[in-house]
């Protein structure tokens, strides 16, 4: 009887551990849900977000790749508090968290300002990603100001609203990185995790340039022979 109860307990522990690992993912860190779409940012709703032409709020790219964000925007047409800012318009500024403003998805909008649109679309070049593998947040902030990014502070932007995430592929550069379980934290250039150590090692080997043998030296020119006299 005791053996049966012990077996049941072990089975439950295994099941719990399996569920926990599934929730954590291969990296051992809880996987955050993708940023929503549409997503209210201040008094503007941003929707149909594209990263490099791919619809969605998450994208995996190669190290150093230039990333563009495109989105539709629509202002809340409800009651708004008075801003007290004469000649101001509405902007939704965006950039990688911790970086200077890259641009504004909403650029000079204004529901209550005559002549300004209350919906539209915009595209911002976020710039090149880091050469270091990892996940980087794309953040946004609503501003009622005179020009795009007037209130943006790079140091404070890590606390701004996350509207998208860009993952830079964590590629190995040496076979040593693949060993002792290291392959579990690495990916190929497309961000696809390796299935085992051997696959990781093969990837590294394929990335190394093939040594091309140096061309054979040209033979020396023939010695000049003077014609014999007589």
Buried (B, 14 or more C-beta within 10 A) or exposed (E): EEEEEEEEEEEEEEEEEEEEEEEEEEEEEEEEEEBEBBBBBBBBBBBEBBBBEEEBBBBBBBBEBEBBBBBBBBBBEEEEEEEEEEEBBBBBBBBBBBBEBBBBBBBBBBBEBEEEBBBBBBEBEBBEBEEEBEBBBBBBBBBBBEEBBEEBEEEEBEEBBBBBBBBBBBBBEEBEBBEEEBBBBBBBBEBEBBEEBEBBBBBBEEEEEEEEEEEEEEEEEEEEEEEEEE
